[in-house]
């Protein structure tokens, strides 16, 4: 007797998010999906009873129980290798799948053969919009973001002289009147991304040198190199609670985020652009240190929080010694590796 292969493989990475992944799985199984799917949970050595809960309550779910924390990329690759579907949905454990989300994403990919990957609009729990797509890194933009000067640059978006430098579809995100616009994008966050399995077979899976942060950007670069399109579909929505793991150690997340940024940029951009990024990133960290001593800009944004209107709770005020220590380590790593 022939076994019917699923059309879709949903891959969820779990690391000590027992309550969140239970909510996520409940939301998937309660939707009316028009396709046959399988769910693969890859657990990165959780100690909160996640695996036991999943095996007991969601018996149809495939569980890969790692004996160590392999990181986000390697764990996803294990799920992709196990996947039998024609399409793969990379999904965060801190998401809530809404009715018809899966159906609409699959329908779009089926009807647009020129598109390799598609992602929905991400919503906060209160249904406000999150950022879900991004431009590829840019040395100057990174400098502005890290020093806090981007706040003032954004105010120039209504200046005719400033906007004259950006034409057509090449406008960066902050130049758009709305980030909620259907379009081809550089890359989408992996909170929820539907990909053709054959495309992953062609370009290779996620870069396992990246433990956490910028896996999405690196994948986007691979799609670009292979001339594959990534599409943002805002009429399809999913709730993303955000930052469930990364917020537990903000300083470590800050350091890892910028190290991986340099790694990905160096891998996919020219030597000259990499030199620009490393130089401006180091300068930005020095400026931030000076700002800290002057009592300016002493907070670090929470990672995994992409609200269009962040509030005070999205920021973390670290201790002075921790700040200077991590800035020093980053500058050393950036300049001498």
N, C-alpha and C positions, 0 to 999 in steps of 0.2 A: 504493500500500500504506500503510495507517494505521500510524503509529508508536505503540506502547503507552506511555502516560505512566506515570512512576513514581508510586507511592503516597506515597513518602517521599523527601525531599531532605535529606541530611546535610551540614551546612555547618560546616567546620572552618577557623578562622583560624590561620595559621602565621606566626611571626616568629622565625627562627633556632632552631627546635626540631627539627632534622633527625632525631635519633635517636628523640625522643619521638613525632613524627608518624608515623614509620615503624612504630613499635610500635602506635600507635593504629590506623592503616590495616590492618595485619596482623590486629589483633583483630576489626575489623569484617568483613573479607572471609573470616575463618575461621569466623564464626558462621553458623548455619543460619537465615537470615531467610525468613519465610513471605511477605514482600511484595517487590515490585519497588522497588528504591531506586537513587538516584544519589548520588554523593559529590562535593561541590564544595569544593575547597580554595582559600581566598583567601590568597595570600601577600603579606605586607606588606614587600616589598623585602628579603628575607632574603639574607644573604651567606655562608651556611654550606653551600651546595649542596643545600638542601632541594628546590627546584623541580626541579632536574636529577634528583635521586633519585626523586621522585614520578613524573615523566614516564617514567622508565626502568623502575621496578619496578611501578607501579600504572597501567597504561595506560588502564584504564577510568575513572580519576578525572579529573574536570573541574578544570582549574587556571586560576585567575584570577591573573595575575602582575602585581601592582601595581609601579609604578616609584618609589613612595615609601611610607613607613609611614603609612597612612591612619588608624591607630587601630582599636580593636576594633569600635566601633559602625558606622563607615562601611564597614569591610571586611565585616561581617556583612550589612549592607544590600545590598552588591553581590551577595553570595551569594544572598540572599533574592530579589532581582530576577531572578537567573538560574534560580532553582529552579522546577521543573515539578511537584513533588509536591503532593498535597493537604495533606500535613503537612510541617513543617519541624523538623528536629532541630538545635538549636544545640549544638555539641559542642566541648569544648576539645581541643587537640592533645595535652595531657598526661593523657589518659584511656585506660583499657583497657576495651573493651566486652566484657562477659561473655556467655556463651551465653544466649539467650532475652531479653536485656535489651530489644532493639528490638521483638521480637514482643510482649512483655508490655506495654510502654508503648503501642504502637499499639492493641493489643486493648483496653486500658483506655480510651483516648480514643474509640475506635469505639463502646464500650458505655456511655459516659457523655456524652451529647450536651450536658449542661449545663456541662461542664468545657472550658475553652479551652486550658489548658496543664497538662502533668504532668511531674514530674521524679522520678528514682529516689533511693535512698539512696546517698550517696557514701562510699566506703571508702578509707582510706589503703592503701598498698601492703601493710602487714601485716594488713589486713582489719579494723582498728579503725575506728570510725565517725567521719566528718567531719560538720560542720554543712553542711547543704545548703539549708535554708530559714531565713528571717529575718522578723522583724516590721519594719514600716515604722519609719523613724527617729523618735526621741523626744528632745526637748531634754535632759531630765533624765538619761535613760539614756546619751546621748552624753557628758554631763558625767561621770557615774560611770565610764564605760568609759575615758575619756581620762585621768582623774586616778588610775585604779587602784582607786577606791573600790567598784567593782562587785564586787570580790572579797569585800567584807564584806557588801554588800547581798544577795548570793546566799545567805549564811548565814542570812538571815531567812526563807527560803522555808518553813521549818517552823514559823514563828510564826503562831498562829491570828489574832492581831490584824492582822498584816501581810497574811496571805492573805485576810482578810475584804474587802480593797479590790478583789480580783479575783474575778470570778464568770463562770460559763459558759465560753464559748469565747474570752473576751477575755484569757485569761492570757498574759502574755509568756513567751517561751521558757524563761527561767530558773526560772519558777514550775512548769513541768511536771515530772513525775517522770521523764519520758524525752523526749528530742527525737526519738526513734525511734517516732513515732506517726502513723498514717495520718490525714491531715486536709487541709482547705482552709487555705492559708497566704497571707500577704501577698505574698511573692515568693520565688522560688527562684534560686539561683545559676545562671548560664548555662554552667556546666561541662557540663551535660547537661539540656536542656530541650526537650521535644516540644510544638510549638504548631500549632494549626490555621492553615493559610495564609490562609484567608478572614478570620480574626480579625486577622491582621497587616494585611491589606488594609483592614480597617475602621478600626483605631486608628492606623495608620501604623507604620513600622518603628522601629528603635532611634534614639535622639536622637544626631545626629552632632556635637552640641556637646560630647559626652562622649567624650574620647579613650580613657580607660581608668579603670575603677572606677565603680560605681553605675549601670552600664547596666541591670543586673538589677532594681535597685530602681525605676528610672525606668519600666521596662517594666511592673513590677508596679502602679505608680500608674496607668498607662494602662489596664491591665486592670480595676482597681478602678473607675475613672471610667466605664468602659463596662459595668460590672456583669458582668464575666467572671471565672470562677473559675480559680484556680491550685491544683493539687492535688499533695501530696507522697505518693508511693507507696513506702514503705520495704521492701516485699517484693521490689521490683525493685532490683538493685544494679549499680553500676559503680565501677571503681577510678579515683580521681582523685589523681594524684601531687602536684599543687598547687604554685602559686607559681613556675612555671618561668621566667617572664619578669620578674615583679615583684620577685623576690628579688635581682636583679642590681643594683638601686639602691634600697635600703630607704628612704633619706631622701627621695628624689624621689617614691617611691610613697606615703610617709606624707603628703607635702604634697599630692599630686594627689588622694589619697583624700578628704581633708577639704575641699578646695576643691569637689570634685564633690558631696560630701554637702550642702554649703550650696546649691549650684546646684540640685540636684534638689529639696531641701526648699522652697526659695523658689519653684520652679516649680509645685509641687503643693499646698503648704500655705498657710494664711492668713498675712497680713502680721504678725499678732501672734505666731503660732507661729514664724515665720521670725526675728523679733526675739529671741524667747526662745532659739532655737538659736544664733544668732550671738553673743548675750551670754554664754551659758553655755559655748560653745565657746572664746571668747576668754578667759574666766575660767579655764577648765580648762588652757589653754596657759600662762597666767601661773603658775598653781599648779604645773604640771609644771616650769616653769623654776626656781621656788623649791625644789621637791623635788630637782631636779638639783644645785643648789648645796649642799643639805643632805646629799647623798649617797644620796638616796632615789629609786627608780624611774628608773634611768638606762638602761633598755632600751626598745627598740621591738619590738613583735611582728612576726614575719615576715608579710607579706601573702600571701594565698592558702593559708595553713596553718590549717585549721579542725579540728584534732584535738580530740576531747573531752578529752584529757589531754595538753596541750602540754608539751614538755620544754624543757630549756635550749637545745637547738639551734634552737628555734623563735623565739628572741629574738636581737636584734642590739644591740650596745652601741656607739652612735655616738660620734664625737669631740665635745667640748664646743662648739667653735666651730660645727660643722655643726648641732648641736641648736639653739643659740640663734638662729642665722641663720634656720633654717626656721621656728621658732616665731614669730620677728618678722615674717617674710614672710606667714605665715598670718594672724596677727592683723591686719596691715595690709590684706590682701586681704578678710578677713571683715568688718571694720568699715567699710571705705571703698569697697567695690564693690557 
